[in-house]
Amino acid sequence: MDIRVVGVSGSPRHANTDIMVKEALAAAAEVPGTTTEFVSLANKKISGCVNCRGCVRKGYCVVQDDWQECVRPLIDPVPDGVILGAAVYFFNINSQARAFMERCTSLLKGLFFSEAVQKPPDWSRTVGAGIAVGFDRHGGQEHTISSIIHWFLINNFVCVGGSHIGYIGAPGWLMGENNRDSILRDTELGLKACRIIGRRVAETAALLKAGYEALKGTSRESKRGSNVPEESK
Ligand SMILES: Cc1cc2nc3c(=O)[nH]c(=O)nc-3n(C[C@H](O)[C@H](O)[C@H](O)COP(=O)(O)O)c2cc1C
């Protein structure tokens, strides 16, 4: 069974968030049949949503920047798993990652406005998990991962959390250093949690896929797109 997991690093630079997301992807890739893809938002020009409602009128986000290129792996085709990592800025998600998430509202307008022409992506069979890295051990990782998990839930993903410490995702900290690769020292908490959630994403995605296959043709079959209102299909 083929499983495709996409990892997105939301940091504006190539550093610790990249390392954590790649660690999670490496663990996902150990699950037989899994391929992975890495997307970095570093050095990308991504504006926040400006609420122009251009997407309602035209069916796509009219703000032209690097968001279109970065979101492509999440929608064309829809993957089986997504791991979203962010840096902690002021106790919350960094603005580059937040802007990326905000702009995805343009994909969903078919859910809210009957005049919107776009068909929302069906992420109801896609597993999501969150990663956050901060300078401090308790710097806001929990808040940041909560933002990510809420975004997944709003978008209809199936979320997994959990780690060896029983947590909502993978929290990393820089252990008193401030280098681009300081997270490599956080082996027992941060990197280990990345491996656990990476594996869980791939395994849960395989279970979902196998489950849908097993129910196909039965009265309990769940049709892809059943989350989407009739008028936007
Ligand atoms: C503007 C800014 C705000 C930050 N705020 C926090 C914070 O509230 N808590 C924290 O633990 N670390 C904070 N940090 C530190 C970053 O989370 C840390 O440098 C992390 O490694 C960034 O991820 P990256 O290495 O992938 O870029 C902040 C850094 C910046 C630049």
Ligand as a Chemical Component Dictionary entry (heavy atoms), coordinates in Angstrom:
data_LIG
# 
_chem_comp.id                   LIG 
_chem_comp.type                 NON-POLYMER 
_chem_comp.pdbx_formal_charge   0 
_chem_comp.three_letter_code    LIG 
# 
loop_
_chem_comp_atom.comp_id 
_chem_comp_atom.atom_id 
_chem_comp_atom.alt_atom_id 
_chem_comp_atom.type_symbol 
_chem_comp_atom.charge 
_chem_comp_atom.model_Cartn_x 
_chem_comp_atom.model_Cartn_y 
_chem_comp_atom.model_Cartn_z 
_chem_comp_atom.pdbx_ordinal 
LIG C1  C1  C 0 11.078 36.845 16.866 1  
LIG C2  C2  C 0 11.440 35.645 17.681 2  
LIG C3  C3  C 0 10.668 35.316 18.768 3  
LIG C4  C4  C 0 10.971 34.184 19.534 4  
LIG N1  N1  N 0 10.174 33.857 20.579 5  
LIG C5  C5  C 0 10.418 32.727 21.292 6  
LIG C6  C6  C 0 9.565  32.344 22.366 7  
LIG O1  O1  O 0 8.578  32.997 22.688 8  
LIG N2  N2  N 0 9.858  31.191 23.016 9  
LIG C7  C7  C 0 10.944 30.430 22.710 10 
LIG O2  O2  O 0 11.157 29.405 23.356 11 
LIG N3  N3  N 0 11.772 30.773 21.697 12 
LIG C8  C8  C 0 11.545 31.897 20.976 13 
LIG N4  N4  N 0 12.354 32.237 19.947 14 
LIG C9  C9  C 0 13.485 31.369 19.613 15 
LIG C10 C10 C 0 13.154 30.422 18.430 16 
LIG O3  O3  O 0 12.023 29.656 18.710 17 
LIG C11 C11 C 0 14.343 29.520 18.158 18 
LIG O4  O4  O 0 15.404 30.312 17.659 19 
LIG C12 C12 C 0 14.061 28.381 17.189 20 
LIG O5  O5  O 0 15.220 27.660 17.021 21 
LIG C13 C13 C 0 13.610 28.868 15.846 22 
LIG O6  O6  O 0 13.467 27.782 14.943 23 
LIG P1  P1  P 0 14.457 27.620 13.689 24 
LIG O7  O7  O 0 15.815 27.335 14.301 25 
LIG O8  O8  O 0 13.933 26.496 12.899 26 
LIG O9  O9  O 0 14.420 28.892 12.947 27 
LIG C14 C14 C 0 12.093 33.373 19.189 28 
LIG C15 C15 C 0 12.871 33.739 18.092 29 
LIG C16 C16 C 0 12.558 34.847 17.336 30 
LIG C17 C17 C 0 13.413 35.195 16.150 31 
# 
loop_
_chem_comp_bond.comp_id 
_chem_comp_bond.atom_id_1 
_chem_comp_bond.atom_id_2 
_chem_comp_bond.value_order 
_chem_comp_bond.pdbx_ordinal 
LIG C1  C2  SING 1  
LIG C2  C3  SING 2  
LIG C2  C16 DOUB 3  
LIG C3  C4  DOUB 4  
LIG C4  N1  SING 5  
LIG C4  C14 SING 6  
LIG N1  C5  DOUB 7  
LIG C5  C6  SING 8  
LIG C5  C8  SING 9  
LIG C6  O1  DOUB 10 
LIG C6  N2  SING 11 
LIG N2  C7  SING 12 
LIG C7  O2  DOUB 13 
LIG C7  N3  SING 14 
LIG N3  C8  DOUB 15 
LIG C8  N4  SING 16 
LIG N4  C9  SING 17 
LIG N4  C14 SING 18 
LIG C9  C10 SING 19 
LIG C10 O3  SING 20 
LIG C10 C11 SING 21 
LIG C11 O4  SING 22 
LIG C11 C12 SING 23 
LIG C12 O5  SING 24 
LIG C12 C13 SING 25 
LIG C13 O6  SING 26 
LIG O6  P1  SING 27 
LIG P1  O7  DOUB 28 
LIG P1  O8  SING 29 
LIG P1  O9  SING 30 
LIG C14 C15 DOUB 31 
LIG C15 C16 SING 32 
LIG C16 C17 SING 33 
# 
